[in-house]
Amino acid sequence: MNVGSFLKIMEKNKKVIFLLDMDAFFASCHMAKDPSLRNKNVVVASPNRRAIVTTASYNARKFGIRAGTPVFKALEMCKDLYIANSDFSLYIDYSEKVFDIIYNNFTKSFEVASIDECYIDMTKTWKKFGTVKNAAQAIIDMIYKETGLTCSIGISTNKFLAKTCVDFNKPKGISFLLEEEIEEKLWPMKVEKMFMIGPATQKILNQNNISTIRDLALHDLNFLIEILGKRGMTLWYWANGKGNDEVTREASEFKSIGNELTLNFTTTNHEEIEEIIYELSLKIADRAKKRFLQGKTITIVVKYLDDNTSEFYNDKLRKKHITKQESVQELTNDPEIIYSVAKQCFYELWTGQPILLLGVRISNLANQIEQTKQLSIDEIDLYEGIDYSEVEKVIYNLNLKFGKDKIFTGDKLLKYIEKNVVQSKFLKNDDVHISNEQMINKWKNK
């Protein structure tokens, strides 16, 4: 692909869309943190007896180890395997660093697709680098220099084609797929290689003699809608090279703030699940604070393994994307409160199925700066005609500098817990009469 081809694209008012995909992301994060692991056969897994590999480094993949391989089997396949325990705080930290690099050095027009993927609209930016390929290489080089992580980039005129071609040349690769190339590059692929086609959808398509993307593209659209619902139309458009080219960075930010993590594996490990919920809560709390936003409604989002969440309704396949939400008494962007409510919602929702996706969202937002509310007794100027202790004055001054209620005394903590925890919907009614000590212990356990 040369610059001339993309100049023709620009003349047609087509966009230049990148899909950035981190290479073996979870394993790579461990190797970036500890460079001594770089030449080892690294896999990532949960620390339990029935663990499966969630990510295998490219060294480990040479032995045939893939995501989903049981750890005991992986040890048989590679005797000198290095097993790193899952660490979602590490992954989210590196994810944030990667997205910050794009935001601060290339363009603010990007859209996070998952913890290790994002779409980047380079339509107005690539010319600064001479060619589209040079622009992609500049991103790859800077991410490696700043983080020690490698990534690959797929390039096209819409998001679907960019995502599809990123796997053509991994790791550290740059790939192109344009609409005029779909018959040659896209159509020969098996339908199961297509984004959003899981085992259940593949089975339905195969039963109707649709085995390649070409079969899908040339099939009757009405029939696809009949057997797959609205998703049949989306898949048909994608198979014909059409797709959405709108890259929006947190388009719904002021209605809600949320993060979802699609796993490279499924898990039923409650400690791992709680860790993910906690890290997501920290992340959205941080984003809310940076924008001076607080929310009143907290939502947990759960998606199960395809085979367990696909059902037929009026002969149409549907996936369950389950959510549960609760509201708190006062607006908040406190990560501990967000986590507590989200975790409680999760356990009220979950019945033990393998988890494929987890998300946390805060909504019903209000801007802290623009909020006008009546001052409560403890917000009135401490120095106004009343003699307060030195401790109280120090607390007041620190709260003035860093924000209300960053520091408070024990008796105020009890009042806060009583107001925000005991009255909260996710506690049972009989909890209202528990003692202060029990209340604090219950809050800690949350």
N, C-alpha and C positions, 0 to 999 in steps of 0.2 A: 504494500500500500504506500503510495507516495503523496506528496503535498498537493499535486495536481488533482488527484481524485477527490481530496477533501475540499479543494477550491470549488469543484463542480457541485459538491454537496452544499456548500455555503450559498452558491448561486441559486439553488433550489429552496433556500430558506430552511434547510435541514439543520438539525442540531448535532453537536459533537458531544456524545455522552460516554463517559468512562464508568466502568464498574471496577472498583478496586477491591480485591479479595486477598486477605492475608494468607500466607502459605503456612499450612499446618500450624494454625495460630496458637492453640493451647500449648503444644510442645515447644513451639518457637519462643513463647514467653518465658518458659523455664530456662531455655538455653540462653536467652538474652540476659536474664537475671544472673545466671551462672555460666559464663563462657566455657568453663571446663567440660560442659555437657555437649558442646557443639559437634564433636566427632563421635559421640556415643549413639547407641540405638535407643532413643528416648521414646517412651509412650506415656500417655497421661491416663490415669484411672483413679477411681474412688478407692479409698483404703478399706475395702471389705473383702470377705472371702469369695464372694460370687461376683467380683468386679469384672467389668468389660473395659476394653480399651476405648477411650473417648476420642483420642487423637494420636496418631502415630507420626513420628518424624519421618522425613524422606529416607533417612538411613534405615529405619525400622521397616519401612514399606518394601525395601529390597528383599526382605525375608517373607513377604506375603502378608504381613500384619496390616490390618485395616481397622478403622473404627467399627466397633461391634464385636471384635475378636475377644473371646474370653481371655483373661489374663493368664490363666493356667496354660491355655493353648499357645498363647504368644510366647511364654517361657519355653515351651517345647520347640517352637519354631526358631527362637533366637536365644541361645544360652546366656549371652552377656547383655541381656536387656536391662535398661535402666528405667524403673517405674517411678514417675513423678506423681505425687498426690494432687488431685484437683485443687486449684486455688483461684476461686472466682474473683477475689479482690485483686489479685495480680493481673488477671485477664482484663478486667474492666479498667484498671489503671493504664495498661498499655493501649487499650482501645481508645481511651480519652486522649492519650498522647498522639496517636496517629491522626485522629480527627482534628486535633488542635494544629498539627502541622499543615494539614490541608487548608484549614480556615485561615491561619495566619500567614501562609506563604503562597497559596495558589488561588483559591477562590472561596468565597463564602457561600457559593451556590452548590451545596452538596446535601445529600439525603442519606441518613444512616439507615441501612437495610437490616443489619444485625450487628452483633458485637465485633465481627471481623470483616464486614462488608459495607461499602457505601457507594452510592451513585454520585458522580461529579459532572456538572455541566461545564464543559470547557469551551463552549461555543465562542465566547468573547475573550478567551484567555490564551488558547493554544498558540496563536500567532506570535506571541512574545518569545516563544521558544524556537521559532523557525518552522518546525513541522509538528504534526500531531504526535508522532512517535517520540520526538525529542521531549515534548511536554510530559508524556507518560513516563519516560525514563527519568526525567528530573524528579518526579514525585517518588518513584521507586528508590532512587539514590538518596534523596533527603530522608525518607523514612528509615532506610537502613543506617544512615549516618547518625541520626538522632536517637534511634531506639535499638538498633541491632536486629530488627525484624525485616524479613523479606516479604514481598507481596507481588502479585500479578495483576495486570490490568487488561480488561476487555474493552474494545472501542467500537462504537457503532452510532447510529442515528436515533436509537431508542433504547430504553432500559432493558427490554427483554433480550434483544440481540447482543447487547453488551454483556449481559450476565451469561448468556449461552456460550459466548466465545472465550470467556476468561479461562475456561478449563482447557482450551486448545493447546496452551503453551505454559505449563506450570512445572516447577516454581520459577519465580523471577522473570516471568514472560510477559510479552505484549502481543495481543491478538486483535485482529480486525474481522468484523462480519457486517457487511452492508446488505441492504435489501436486494440489490442486483446479484448477490452471491448466494442467496438462500437455496436455490435449486442445487448448487454444487456442494455447499458446505453444510447446510441445515437439513435438507430433506432426506438425505440418506441415513440420518441418525434414528436410532430406535426411540419410540415414543417415551419409554421410561427414562430416557436421558433428558427429557424436556422439563424445565422448571415447572413446579406445581403438579407434576404427575407422579403420584405415589403408587404403591402396590394395588390399592383398591381401584383407582382410576385406570391403571394399566390393564387390570383384569377385564374391566368393562370394555375398554377399547379393543383389546385382543379378541374378545368374544365376538366382536363385530368386525373382525378382519381388518383392524387398524393396528399395524405393527410398526410402521415407520412414521416419521413426521410428514413425509410426503403423502402417505395415506390420509393422515389427519387433515392436511391442507386442502386436499382435493375432494374431501368427503362433503356430503350434503350438510349444510349448516343447520337446517331445521332438525335433521336427525340427531346431530350432536347435542343440540339444545334439549331435545326430547330425552336423551339418555343421561345427560350430565347437568341439565339445568343451565343457568346463566353462565356457569363456568365453561360450558361447551363453546359458547360464543367467544369468550376470551381466548381459549386454547386455539380455536380456529384462526383468529386474527393473528396470534403469535406465530402459528405455523406458517402463515403467509407473509411473515416478515414485518407485520404491523405491530405497533405497540406505543405505550405512553412515553413521551419524551419530556414530561414535566418533572423537573427535579426541584423539590421544595424542601427547604430546611426547616423542620419543625413547624409545618404550616398551621397546625392547630394549637400552637404553643399557648396562646392566650385563652383557649377554651379548656385545655387540659395539658398536663405534662406527664408523659409516660415513657417507659422503656420496656421493651420485650427482649428476651433472650431465647433464641431458637437454638436448642442444643444439637451437638453433633451426635448425640446418643440419647437414650431414654434413661430415666432414673426413677427409682422408688425410694431412694435413700433420704429419709426425712432430714438428716443433718445437712446433706448437700442441698436439698430443696430450700431449707431455711437460710442457708448461706447465700443462695442466689437471691432470694427475696430480700435479704438484708442489703446486699450490695446494690440491687436495683433501687431500693428505698434511699440509700445514701446518694445515689446518682441523681435521682429526680429531686431530692431535697436540695442538693447543691445547685441544680439548674434553676429551681424555684427561687433560691436565695439570691442568685446572681441577677435575677430579673425582678427582685423585690415583690415576689408573688407568694401568696398563701392560698391554700385550698381547704375546702370543707368536706369533700367526698373522696374517699380512698377506695380504689378498685383493684382486685386481683384478677389477672387474666390467665387462664390455663388452657392448654391444648394437649390432647393426648395423642398417642401413637395412632397413625392412620387406620390401622386395622380395627382398633377399638373405638374409633370415633366416627367412622363412616356408617351412615345408615341410609336406608331407602325410604323416601316419602313420596307417595304418588309416583313410584317408579323412577325417582330422581335421587341421585347420590348427594348427600349433604354431610359436611363436616361439622362437628361440634366444636365451637370456640367458646368456652364457658367463662362467664365472669360473675363476680359477686362484689357488691360494694356496700360500704357503711359510711355514715357521716359522723363527724365528731362535733363536740359542742362549740368549739371555737376554731376559727381559721388557723391553719398551721403550715409550717414547712419544716417541722422538726423531724429528722429521720427516724428517731426512736418511736415517735407516735405513728408515723407512716408505716414503719415496719410492724409494730404491734398489731395494728388494725389489719394490715394486709395478710399477716401470718394467720391471724384468727379467721379471717375470711377464707383463706386457703383451706384450713382444716375443717371448716364447715362445709366446704365444697368437695374436697377430695375423698374418694372412696378406695384409693389404693392403686389406681391404674398407672402404668408407666407414663411419666411426664415427658413431653417433647418440647414444650414451650412454656415459659413463665413470663408474666408481665405485671408491672405495678404502675398504677396511674393515679394522679391526684387531679381533681377537677373542682368545678364551682369556685373558680379562682377570683381573687381580689388583689389589687395592687396596694402594698403596704403604704407607699408614699401618699397615695390618694385617699386612703381610708380616713374618714372623719368619725371619731367616736368619743363619747363622753369619758373623761378621765375618771378612773376608779380611785378610791381613797389612797391606795398604795402607789398611784402614779402622780399624785400631787407633789409639787416641789417640797423636798424634805427640809429645806432651809427656811420655809416661810413661817416665821413666828413660833417654831417649835424646836426644842432642844433635842437633837438626835445624837446617838452615840457615834464615835469615830468609825466603827465598823459599818454602821448604816450609811454614813456619808461616803465611805470608800465604795460600798456596793452601788450606791446611787450614781457616783461619778463613772464607775466602770460601765454601768448599764447605759449611761448617756453616751459613752464613747463607742461601745460595741453593740448596742441595741438592747431593747427592753428584755428583762428577765434572762439575760445570759448568766447572771450570778444571782442567787437568792438564798435566803436562810431556810433552816429546816422546817420551821412552822409554816413558811410560805409554800414549801414543797408539798406539805401535807394538804394545804388548801387546794393547791393545783391538782394533786392526784384526786382529791375528793370531787373536784368539779369536772375534770377532764377524763378520768378513768372510770370512776364508779358510776357516773351518769351516762357513760358511753353505751351505745346500743349493743356492742358486742359482748358486754358482761351480762350475766344472768341477773334477774331481779333480786334473788336472795343474797347477792353480793353487796347490796346497798348497805346492809347492817353489819358488815365485817369490821373488825378493829383496825386502827391505824397501822399497827404492826403487820397484820395480815394483808392490809391494803398494799403496803410497801413491798412485801414479799411477792404478792400477786403481780405487781407492776414489774418487779425485777424478773420474774419468771416469764413474763410476756416477751 
